[in-house]
Amino acid sequence: MTNSNKELSQKERIELLSILKDRFEKNMHRHEGLDWAKVQEKLEANPEKLWSLYEMERTEGEPDVIGVDEKTGEYIFCDCSKESPKGRRKVCYDREALESRKKHKPETSAMDMANEMGIEILTEEQYRELQKFGPFDQKTSSWIKTPDDIRKLGGALFCDYRYGHVFVYHNGADSYYSVRGFRGLLKV
């Protein structure tokens, strides 16, 4: 387990880098033309981001590189688990929604959990981009970043992939289900 100051032990770091390298090499279609040695160099120079990736992996997100930010040169890691990460399901959308529930509150919210992990919840556009490497969420669904005007009215958005298409839906932000979690993105 990680400690509270967001640093990995030597053993955790070595194990995580091995897992990430293996996944990277098995899924070259997600990052054609990229070199693992350069990715690893960036990871080792950013231990807090490595900790965030560890949290993504620990919660079964199976993070992998899906591209490079053209403006910053940062590698883009995203949860590539077939279904919404198991360790991040059964959460409502955000803190406000969590606090508004009178009964049967979930343990946390997607936005709080993402913030604690140091990652961002995918936007609709990012979710659609991810599906180019998919399909993902054929049996589950994932909360996505919700526009403020929808959130102010009590709603939140989520997506899934059915019938060869991405579907965007709405729900009360305070709702939570055993098959709904969230996918995260991290730039390193």
KELO-630380 format. One record per atom (N, C-alpha, C, CB): atom name; x, y, z; residue in three letters. Coordinates in steps of 0.05 Angstrom, whole numbers, always signed. Glycine has a CB too. Layout:
CA|X|Y|Z|ALA
...
***
This chain:
N|+17|-24|+0|MET
CA|+0|+0|+0|MET
C|+17|+25|+0|MET
CB|-19|+0|+24|MET
N|+6|+46|-11|THR
CA|+21|+71|-12|THR
C|+18|+86|+15|THR
CB|+11|+89|-35|THR
N|+36|+104|+19|ASN
CA|+34|+120|+44|ASN
C|+20|+146|+38|ASN
CB|+62|+125|+56|ASN
N|+16|+162|+58|SER
CA|-1|+186|+55|SER
C|+13|+209|+40|SER
CB|-8|+197|+82|SER
N|+39|+208|+37|ASN
CA|+52|+230|+22|ASN
C|+56|+224|-8|ASN
CB|+79|+236|+35|ASN
N|+40|+206|-18|LYS
CA|+39|+200|-46|LYS
C|+66|+192|-58|LYS
CB|+28|+224|-61|LYS
N|+80|+175|-45|GLU
CA|+105|+164|-55|GLU
C|+103|+134|-55|GLU
CB|+129|+174|-39|GLU
N|+114|+122|-75|LEU
CA|+114|+93|-76|LEU
C|+140|+82|-64|LEU
CB|+111|+83|-106|LEU
N|+138|+58|-53|SER
CA|+162|+44|-45|SER
C|+177|+36|-69|SER
CB|+156|+20|-26|SER
N|+202|+29|-66|GLN
CA|+218|+19|-89|GLN
C|+205|-5|-102|GLN
CB|+247|+12|-79|GLN
N|+195|-24|-85|LYS
CA|+182|-48|-96|LYS
C|+157|-41|-112|LYS
CB|+175|-67|-73|LYS
N|+140|-23|-102|GLU
CA|+116|-14|-116|GLU
C|+123|-1|-143|GLU
CB|+99|+5|-99|GLU
N|+144|+16|-142|ARG
CA|+152|+30|-166|ARG
C|+161|+10|-188|ARG
CB|+175|+50|-160|ARG
N|+178|-9|-180|ILE
CA|+188|-29|-199|ILE
C|+165|-45|-210|ILE
CB|+209|-47|-185|ILE
N|+147|-54|-193|GLU
CA|+124|-71|-201|GLU
C|+106|-55|-221|GLU
CB|+108|-80|-177|GLU
N|+100|-30|-214|LEU
CA|+83|-14|-231|LEU
C|+96|-9|-258|LEU
CB|+76|+13|-217|LEU
N|+121|-1|-258|LEU
CA|+134|+4|-284|LEU
C|+135|-21|-301|LEU
CB|+163|+14|-279|LEU
N|+138|-44|-289|SER
CA|+137|-70|-304|SER
C|+109|-74|-316|SER
CB|+145|-93|-286|SER
N|+88|-70|-300|ILE
CA|+61|-73|-310|ILE
C|+55|-54|-333|ILE
CB|+41|-69|-287|ILE
N|+63|-28|-329|LEU
CA|+58|-8|-350|LEU
C|+73|-14|-376|LEU
CB|+65|+20|-339|LEU
N|+98|-23|-373|LYS
CA|+114|-29|-396|LYS
C|+102|-53|-412|LYS
CB|+143|-36|-388|LYS
N|+94|-73|-397|ASP
CA|+81|-97|-410|ASP
C|+56|-89|-424|ASP
CB|+75|-118|-388|ASP
N|+39|-73|-412|ARG
CA|+14|-64|-424|ARG
C|+20|-47|-449|ARG
CB|-4|-48|-404|ARG
N|+39|-29|-446|PHE
CA|+47|-11|-468|PHE
C|+56|-28|-493|PHE
CB|+71|+7|-459|PHE
N|+72|-48|-488|GLU
CA|+82|-65|-510|GLU
C|+61|-83|-522|GLU
CB|+105|-82|-500|GLU
N|+41|-91|-507|LYS
CA|+20|-108|-517|LYS
C|-2|-92|-532|LYS
CB|+7|-123|-494|LYS
N|-2|-66|-529|ASN
CA|-23|-49|-540|ASN
C|-12|-26|-557|ASN
CB|-41|-38|-519|ASN
N|+7|-32|-575|MET
CA|+20|-12|-591|MET
C|+0|+4|-608|MET
CB|+41|-24|-608|MET
N|-23|-7|-614|HIS
CA|-43|+7|-630|HIS
C|-53|+33|-616|HIS
CB|-66|-11|-637|HIS
N|-49|+34|-590|ARG
CA|-58|+58|-575|ARG
C|-38|+81|-576|ARG
CB|-63|+51|-546|ARG
N|-13|+75|-584|HIS
CA|+8|+95|-583|HIS
C|+30|+89|-603|HIS
CB|+20|+96|-555|HIS
N|+22|+86|-628|GLU
CA|+41|+80|-649|GLU
C|+63|+101|-651|GLU
CB|+27|+77|-677|GLU
N|+87|+92|-654|GLY
CA|+110|+110|-657|GLY
C|+122|+120|-631|GLY
CB|+101|+133|-673|GLY
N|+110|+113|-608|LEU
CA|+121|+122|-583|LEU
C|+140|+101|-572|LEU
CB|+98|+128|-563|LEU
N|+160|+111|-557|ASP
CA|+181|+94|-546|ASP
C|+178|+92|-515|ASP
CB|+209|+106|-553|ASP
N|+176|+67|-505|TRP
CA|+172|+63|-477|TRP
C|+194|+75|-460|TRP
CB|+170|+33|-471|TRP
N|+219|+74|-469|ALA
CA|+242|+85|-454|ALA
C|+237|+115|-448|ALA
CB|+268|+81|-469|ALA
N|+227|+130|-467|LYS
CA|+221|+158|-463|LYS
C|+198|+162|-443|LYS
CB|+215|+172|-489|LYS
N|+178|+145|-445|VAL
CA|+155|+147|-427|VAL
C|+165|+141|-399|VAL
CB|+133|+126|-435|VAL
N|+181|+120|-395|GLN
CA|+191|+113|-369|GLN
C|+208|+135|-357|GLN
CB|+207|+87|-371|GLN
N|+224|+148|-374|GLU
CA|+241|+170|-365|GLU
C|+224|+192|-353|GLU
CB|+258|+181|-388|GLU
N|+202|+199|-366|LYS
CA|+184|+219|-356|LYS
C|+170|+211|-330|LYS
CB|+162|+226|-377|LYS
N|+163|+185|-329|LEU
CA|+150|+175|-305|LEU
C|+169|+176|-281|LEU
CB|+141|+146|-309|LEU
N|+193|+168|-285|GLU
CA|+213|+168|-263|GLU
C|+220|+196|-254|GLU
CB|+238|+153|-271|GLU
N|+216|+216|-271|ALA
CA|+222|+244|-264|ALA
C|+198|+257|-250|ALA
CB|+229|+260|-289|ALA
N|+175|+242|-249|ASN
CA|+150|+253|-237|ASN
C|+138|+233|-217|ASN
CB|+130|+260|-259|ASN
N|+151|+229|-194|PRO
CA|+141|+209|-175|PRO
C|+112|+212|-166|PRO
CB|+159|+208|-151|PRO
N|+102|+236|-164|GLU
CA|+74|+240|-156|GLU
C|+55|+230|-177|GLU
CB|+69|+270|-150|GLU
N|+63|+233|-203|LYS
CA|+46|+223|-225|LYS
C|+48|+193|-226|LYS
CB|+55|+235|-252|LYS
N|+71|+182|-219|LEU
CA|+74|+153|-217|LEU
C|+55|+142|-196|LEU
CB|+103|+145|-212|LEU
N|+53|+157|-173|TRP
CA|+35|+149|-152|TRP
C|+6|+149|-162|TRP
CB|+38|+169|-128|TRP
N|-1|+170|-178|SER
CA|-29|+171|-189|SER
C|-34|+147|-207|SER
CB|-33|+197|-205|SER
N|-14|+140|-223|LEU
CA|-17|+116|-240|LEU
C|-20|+91|-224|LEU
CB|+7|+113|-259|LEU
N|-6|+90|-201|TYR
CA|-8|+67|-183|TYR
C|-37|+65|-173|TYR
CB|+12|+70|-159|TYR
N|-49|+88|-166|GLU
CA|-76|+88|-157|GLU
C|-96|+80|-179|GLU
CB|-84|+116|-146|GLU
N|-90|+88|-203|MET
CA|-107|+80|-226|MET
C|-105|+50|-229|MET
CB|-98|+94|-252|MET
N|-81|+39|-227|GLU
CA|-78|+10|-229|GLU
C|-90|-5|-206|GLU
CB|-48|+3|-231|GLU
N|-86|+5|-182|ARG
CA|-97|-7|-157|ARG
C|-127|-10|-158|ARG
CB|-88|+8|-132|ARG
N|-141|+10|-170|THR
CA|-170|+10|-172|THR
C|-180|-4|-198|THR
CB|-181|+39|-171|THR
N|-161|-18|-211|GLU
CA|-167|-35|-235|GLU
C|-174|-19|-260|GLU
CB|-189|-53|-229|GLU
N|-161|+4|-264|GLY
CA|-166|+20|-288|GLY
C|-149|+12|-312|GLY
CB|-161|+49|-282|GLY
N|-127|-3|-307|GLU
CA|-109|-12|-328|GLU
C|-100|+12|-345|GLU
CB|-123|-33|-345|GLU
N|-86|+32|-333|PRO
CA|-78|+55|-348|PRO
C|-57|+49|-370|PRO
CB|-67|+76|-329|PRO
N|-59|+63|-392|ASP
CA|-41|+60|-414|ASP
C|-38|+86|-428|ASP
CB|-50|+37|-434|ASP
N|-17|+90|-443|VAL
CA|-12|+114|-459|VAL
C|-31|+113|-483|VAL
CB|+18|+116|-468|VAL
N|-46|+134|-488|ILE
CA|-63|+135|-511|ILE
C|-56|+159|-530|ILE
CB|-92|+138|-502|ILE
N|-34|+173|-524|GLY
CA|-26|+195|-541|GLY
C|-7|+214|-528|GLY
CB|-50|+210|-551|GLY
N|-2|+236|-542|VAL
CA|+16|+257|-532|VAL
C|+1|+283|-535|VAL
CB|+43|+257|-547|VAL
N|+2|+300|-515|ASP
CA|-9|+327|-517|ASP
C|+9|+343|-535|ASP
CB|-12|+340|-488|ASP
N|-2|+352|-558|GLU
CA|+14|+366|-578|GLU
C|+25|+393|-567|GLU
CB|-2|+371|-602|GLU
N|+11|+405|-549|LYS
CA|+20|+432|-539|LYS
C|+42|+429|-518|LYS
CB|-4|+446|-526|LYS
N|+40|+409|-500|THR
CA|+58|+406|-478|THR
C|+79|+384|-481|THR
CB|+43|+402|-452|THR
N|+74|+366|-499|GLY
CA|+92|+343|-502|GLY
C|+88|+322|-481|GLY
CB|+120|+352|-502|GLY
N|+67|+325|-464|GLU
CA|+62|+305|-443|GLU
C|+49|+280|-454|GLU
CB|+45|+317|-420|GLU
N|+56|+257|-443|TYR
CA|+43|+232|-450|TYR
C|+16|+232|-436|TYR
CB|+60|+208|-442|TYR
N|-4|+222|-450|ILE
CA|-31|+220|-440|ILE
C|-37|+191|-432|ILE
CB|-52|+231|-460|ILE
N|-41|+187|-406|PHE
CA|-49|+160|-396|PHE
C|-79|+161|-392|PHE
CB|-34|+153|-370|PHE
N|-93|+139|-397|CYS
CA|-121|+137|-393|CYS
C|-128|+109|-384|CYS
CB|-137|+144|-419|CYS
N|-149|+106|-368|ASP
CA|-159|+79|-360|ASP
C|-168|+64|-385|ASP
CB|-182|+82|-339|ASP
N|-156|+41|-389|CYS
CA|-163|+25|-413|CYS
C|-175|-2|-405|CYS
CB|-139|+20|-430|CYS
N|-185|-5|-380|SER
CA|-199|-29|-372|SER
C|-224|-33|-390|SER
CB|-206|-29|-342|SER
N|-230|-58|-396|LYS
CA|-252|-64|-414|LYS
C|-278|-51|-403|LYS
CB|-256|-94|-416|LYS
N|-283|-53|-377|GLU
CA|-306|-41|-365|GLU
C|-298|-19|-345|GLU
CB|-323|-63|-350|GLU
N|-316|-3|-336|SER
CA|-310|+18|-317|SER
C|-295|+6|-294|SER
CB|-336|+33|-308|SER
N|-273|+19|-285|PRO
CA|-256|+7|-264|PRO
C|-271|-2|-239|PRO
CB|-235|+26|-256|PRO
N|-268|-28|-232|LYS
CA|-283|-40|-209|LYS
C|-279|-25|-183|LYS
CB|-275|-68|-206|LYS
N|-255|-15|-178|GLY
CA|-249|-2|-153|GLY
C|-259|+27|-152|GLY
CB|-220|-2|-148|GLY
N|-274|+35|-173|ARG
CA|-285|+63|-174|ARG
C|-314|+63|-180|ARG
CB|-269|+79|-194|ARG
N|-328|+42|-175|ARG
CA|-357|+41|-180|ARG
C|-372|+47|-155|ARG
CB|-365|+13|-192|ARG
N|-399|+49|-158|LYS
CA|-417|+54|-135|LYS
C|-411|+81|-122|LYS
CB|-415|+31|-114|LYS
N|-406|+101|-139|VAL
CA|-401|+128|-129|VAL
C|-420|+148|-143|VAL
CB|-371|+137|-134|VAL
N|-429|+168|-128|CYS
CA|-445|+189|-141|CYS
C|-426|+208|-155|CYS
CB|-463|+204|-119|CYS
N|-436|+229|-166|TYR
CA|-419|+246|-183|TYR
C|-399|+264|-168|TYR
CB|-437|+264|-200|TYR
N|-409|+280|-149|ASP
CA|-391|+298|-135|ASP
C|-398|+302|-105|ASP
CB|-391|+325|-149|ASP
N|-383|+317|-91|ARG
CA|-386|+322|-63|ARG
C|-414|+333|-57|ARG
CB|-364|+341|-52|ARG
N|-423|+352|-72|GLU
CA|-449|+364|-68|GLU
C|-471|+343|-69|GLU
CB|-455|+387|-88|GLU
N|-469|+326|-89|ALA
CA|-489|+304|-92|ALA
C|-487|+285|-68|ALA
CB|-484|+289|-118|ALA
N|-463|+278|-60|LEU
CA|-459|+260|-37|LEU
C|-472|+272|-12|LEU
CB|-429|+255|-32|LEU
N|-467|+297|-7|GLU
CA|-478|+310|+17|GLU
C|-508|+313|+16|GLU
CB|-465|+336|+22|GLU
N|-519|+314|-8|SER
CA|-548|+318|-10|SER
C|-564|+293|-5|SER
CB|-555|+329|-38|SER
N|-551|+270|-6|ARG
CA|-565|+244|-1|ARG
C|-572|+242|+28|ARG
CB|-548|+220|-10|ARG
N|-597|+235|+33|LYS
CA|-606|+232|+61|LYS
C|-601|+203|+71|LYS
CB|-636|+238|+63|LYS
N|-605|+183|+53|LYS
CA|-602|+155|+60|LYS
C|-584|+141|+40|LYS
CB|-630|+141|+61|LYS
N|-572|+119|+49|HIS
CA|-556|+102|+32|HIS
C|-535|+116|+17|HIS
CB|-575|+87|+13|HIS
N|-519|+132|+31|LYS
CA|-498|+147|+17|LYS
C|-476|+128|+8|LYS
CB|-486|+169|+36|LYS
N|-465|+133|-16|PRO
CA|-441|+118|-23|PRO
C|-417|+127|-7|PRO
CB|-435|+121|-54|PRO
N|-395|+113|-8|GLU
CA|-372|+120|+8|GLU
C|-360|+147|-1|GLU
CB|-351|+99|+7|GLU
N|-361|+152|-27|THR
CA|-348|+176|-37|THR
C|-361|+184|-64|THR
CB|-317|+173|-41|THR
N|-350|+203|-77|SER
CA|-360|+212|-103|SER
C|-338|+208|-124|SER
CB|-370|+241|-102|SER
N|-346|+208|-149|ALA
CA|-326|+205|-171|ALA
C|-307|+229|-171|ALA
CB|-341|+203|-198|ALA
N|-317|+253|-169|MET
CA|-300|+277|-170|MET
C|-280|+277|-146|MET
CB|-317|+302|-170|MET
N|-290|+270|-122|ASP
CA|-272|+269|-99|ASP
C|-250|+248|-103|ASP
CB|-288|+264|-73|ASP
N|-258|+225|-112|MET
CA|-239|+203|-115|MET
C|-218|+211|-136|MET
CB|-254|+177|-124|MET
N|-227|+222|-159|ALA
CA|-208|+231|-180|ALA
C|-189|+251|-169|ALA
CB|-224|+242|-204|ALA
N|-199|+270|-154|ASN
CA|-182|+291|-142|ASN
C|-161|+279|-123|ASN
CB|-199|+312|-127|ASN
N|-170|+260|-106|GLU
CA|-152|+247|-87|GLU
C|-130|+231|-102|GLU
CB|-168|+228|-69|GLU
N|-137|+220|-125|MET
CA|-119|+204|-141|MET
C|-100|+222|-159|MET
CB|-134|+185|-159|MET
N|-107|+247|-161|GLY
CA|-91|+265|-178|GLY
C|-96|+262|-208|GLY
CB|-62|+261|-172|GLY
N|-121|+253|-215|ILE
CA|-128|+249|-243|ILE
C|-153|+265|-250|ILE
CB|-133|+219|-249|ILE
N|-159|+267|-275|GLU
CA|-183|+281|-284|GLU
C|-203|+261|-295|GLU
CB|-176|+302|-306|GLU
N|-229|+266|-290|ILE
CA|-250|+250|-302|ILE
C|-252|+258|-332|ILE
CB|-278|+255|-288|ILE
N|-257|+238|-349|LEU
CA|-258|+244|-378|LEU
C|-281|+262|-385|LEU
CB|-261|+218|-393|LEU
N|-276|+279|-405|THR
CA|-298|+295|-417|THR
C|-312|+277|-437|THR
CB|-287|+321|-430|THR
N|-334|+286|-448|GLU
CA|-348|+271|-469|GLU
C|-330|+267|-493|GLU
CB|-374|+285|-477|GLU
N|-316|+288|-501|GLU
CA|-298|+286|-524|GLU
C|-275|+265|-519|GLU
CB|-285|+313|-530|GLU
N|-263|+266|-495|GLN
CA|-242|+247|-488|GLN
C|-253|+218|-487|GLN
CB|-230|+254|-461|GLN
N|-278|+215|-477|TYR
CA|-290|+188|-476|TYR
C|-294|+178|-505|TYR
CB|-318|+190|-461|TYR
N|-303|+195|-523|ARG
CA|-307|+187|-550|ARG
C|-280|+179|-564|ARG
CB|-321|+209|-566|ARG
N|-260|+195|-558|GLU
CA|-233|+189|-568|GLU
C|-223|+162|-558|GLU
CB|-213|+211|-560|GLU
N|-227|+156|-533|LEU
CA|-219|+131|-521|LEU
C|-231|+107|-536|LEU
CB|-226|+130|-491|LEU
N|-256|+110|-544|GLN
CA|-270|+88|-557|GLN
C|-257|+80|-584|GLN
CB|-299|+96|-562|GLN
N|-240|+97|-595|LYS
CA|-225|+90|-619|LYS
C|-207|+66|-614|LYS
CB|-209|+114|-630|LYS
N|-200|+62|-588|PHE
CA|-182|+40|-581|PHE
C|-198|+17|-568|PHE
CB|-161|+49|-561|PHE
N|-225|+19|-567|GLY
CA|-242|+1|-553|GLY
C|-252|-22|-568|GLY
CB|-265|+16|-543|GLY
N|-275|-32|-561|PRO
CA|-296|-19|-545|PRO
C|-293|-21|-515|PRO
CB|-323|-30|-553|PRO
N|-301|+0|-501|PHE
CA|-301|+1|-472|PHE
C|-329|+5|-461|PHE
CB|-281|+23|-462|PHE
N|-334|-4|-438|ASP
CA|-360|-1|-424|ASP
C|-384|-12|-440|ASP
CB|-365|+29|-420|ASP
N|-381|-37|-448|GLN
CA|-404|-51|-461|GLN
C|-423|-62|-441|GLN
CB|-393|-73|-479|GLN
N|-415|-65|-416|LYS
CA|-433|-75|-395|LYS
C|-435|-56|-371|LYS
CB|-423|-102|-385|LYS
N|-419|-35|-371|THR
CA|-418|-16|-349|THR
C|-422|+12|-361|THR
CB|-392|-17|-333|THR
N|-421|+32|-344|SER
CA|-422|+60|-354|SER
C|-402|+76|-337|SER
CB|-451|+72|-352|SER
N|-395|+100|-347|SER
CA|-375|+117|-333|SER
C|-385|+146|-332|SER
CB|-348|+115|-347|SER
N|-384|+157|-308|TRP
CA|-389|+186|-305|TRP
C|-369|+201|-322|TRP
CB|-387|+195|-275|TRP
N|-378|+223|-334|ILE
CA|-360|+241|-349|ILE
C|-363|+269|-337|ILE
CB|-367|+241|-379|ILE
N|-344|+286|-343|LYS
CA|-345|+314|-334|LYS
C|-370|+327|-344|LYS
CB|-319|+330|-343|LYS
N|-385|+338|-326|THR
CA|-412|+349|-332|THR
C|-410|+379|-334|THR
CB|-432|+341|-311|THR
N|-422|+391|-355|PRO
CA|-423|+420|-358|PRO
C|-437|+433|-334|PRO
CB|-437|+428|-384|PRO
N|-427|+456|-326|ASP
CA|-438|+470|-302|ASP
C|-468|+475|-303|ASP
CB|-424|+496|-299|ASP
N|-478|+482|-327|ASP
CA|-507|+488|-329|ASP
C|-524|+464|-322|ASP
CB|-514|+499|-356|ASP
N|-515|+440|-330|ILE
CA|-530|+415|-324|ILE
C|-526|+409|-294|ILE
CB|-520|+392|-341|ILE
N|-502|+412|-284|ARG
CA|-496|+405|-256|ARG
C|-512|+423|-237|ARG
CB|-467|+407|-250|ARG
N|-515|+449|-244|LYS
CA|-529|+468|-227|LYS
C|-559|+460|-224|LYS
CB|-528|+496|-239|LYS
N|-569|+445|-243|LEU
CA|-597|+436|-242|LEU
C|-600|+409|-229|LEU
CB|-609|+436|-269|LEU
N|-577|+398|-218|GLY
CA|-578|+373|-204|GLY
C|-571|+348|-220|GLY
CB|-605|+369|-193|GLY
N|-565|+352|-245|GLY
CA|-558|+329|-262|GLY
C|-529|+324|-266|GLY
CB|-571|+333|-289|GLY
N|-522|+301|-277|ALA
CA|-495|+295|-285|ALA
C|-496|+275|-308|ALA
CB|-479|+282|-260|ALA
N|-475|+275|-324|LEU
CA|-474|+258|-348|LEU
C|-457|+233|-344|LEU
CB|-464|+275|-371|LEU
N|-464|+213|-359|PHE
CA|-448|+188|-360|PHE
C|-450|+177|-388|PHE
CB|-457|+168|-338|PHE
N|-432|+159|-395|CYS
CA|-431|+147|-421|CYS
C|-428|+117|-419|CYS
CB|-408|+159|-438|CYS
N|-435|+104|-441|ASP
CA|-429|+76|-445|ASP
C|-427|+71|-475|ASP
CB|-450|+57|-432|ASP
N|-420|+46|-482|TYR
CA|-417|+39|-510|TYR
C|-435|+15|-516|TYR
CB|-387|+33|-517|TYR
N|-455|+20|-532|ARG
CA|-474|-1|-540|ARG
C|-480|+1|-570|ARG
CB|-500|+1|-523|ARG
N|-485|-22|-582|TYR
CA|-494|-23|-610|TYR
C|-475|-8|-628|TYR
CB|-522|-11|-613|TYR
N|-449|-9|-622|GLY
CA|-429|+4|-639|GLY
C|-428|+35|-636|GLY
CB|-434|-3|-667|GLY
N|-440|+46|-615|HIS
CA|-441|+75|-612|HIS
C|-437|+83|-583|HIS
CB|-467|+86|-622|HIS
N|-426|+107|-579|VAL
CA|-424|+119|-553|VAL
C|-451|+132|-547|VAL
CB|-400|+140|-550|VAL
N|-462|+127|-524|PHE
CA|-487|+140|-515|PHE
C|-480|+157|-491|PHE
CB|-509|+119|-508|PHE
N|-491|+181|-491|VAL
CA|-489|+199|-468|VAL
C|-516|+201|-456|VAL
CB|-478|+228|-478|VAL
N|-517|+198|-429|TYR
CA|-542|+198|-414|TYR
C|-540|+218|-392|TYR
CB|-549|+170|-404|TYR
N|-562|+223|-379|HIS
CA|-563|+240|-355|HIS
C|-576|+225|-332|HIS
CB|-578|+266|-360|HIS
N|-569|+233|-308|ASN
CA|-580|+221|-284|ASN
C|-578|+243|-262|ASN
CB|-565|+194|-276|ASN
N|-592|+239|-240|GLY
CA|-587|+256|-218|GLY
C|-558|+252|-208|GLY
CB|-607|+251|-195|GLY
N|-544|+273|-202|ALA
CA|-516|+271|-194|ALA
C|-513|+255|-169|ALA
CB|-505|+299|-189|ALA
N|-535|+252|-153|ASP
CA|-533|+237|-128|ASP
C|-538|+207|-132|ASP
CB|-553|+248|-108|ASP
N|-544|+199|-156|SER
CA|-548|+170|-161|SER
C|-522|+155|-162|SER
CB|-564|+166|-187|SER
N|-524|+129|-156|TYR
CA|-500|+112|-159|TYR
C|-510|+84|-163|TYR
CB|-481|+114|-134|TYR
N|-494|+69|-179|TYR
CA|-501|+42|-186|TYR
C|-476|+24|-185|TYR
CB|-513|+41|-214|TYR
N|-481|-2|-183|SER
CA|-459|-21|-181|SER
C|-443|-24|-207|SER
CB|-469|-48|-172|SER
N|-455|-15|-229|VAL
CA|-442|-17|-255|VAL
C|-433|+10|-266|VAL
CB|-460|-31|-275|VAL
N|-434|+31|-250|ARG
CA|-425|+57|-259|ARG
C|-401|+67|-242|ARG
CB|-447|+78|-258|ARG
N|-380|+73|-256|GLY
CA|-356|+84|-243|GLY
C|-347|+109|-258|GLY
CB|-334|+64|-241|GLY
N|-321|+112|-261|PHE
CA|-310|+133|-278|PHE
C|-283|+125|-288|PHE
CB|-309|+160|-262|PHE
N|-276|+137|-311|ARG
CA|-250|+133|-323|ARG
C|-234|+159|-319|ARG
CB|-252|+125|-353|ARG
N|-208|+155|-315|GLY
CA|-191|+178|-311|GLY
C|-170|+182|-332|GLY
CB|-178|+177|-284|GLY
N|-159|+206|-332|LEU
CA|-138|+214|-351|LEU
C|-116|+228|-335|LEU
CB|-149|+233|-373|LEU
N|-91|+223|-342|LEU
CA|-68|+235|-329|LEU
C|-47|+242|-350|LEU
CB|-56|+216|-307|LEU
N|-37|+266|-349|LYS
CA|-16|+275|-367|LYS
C|+11|+275|-352|LYS
CB|-22|+303|-380|LYS
N|+31|+263|-364|VAL
CA|+57|+262|-352|VAL
C|+78|+273|-371|VAL
CB|+64|+232|-344|VAL
***
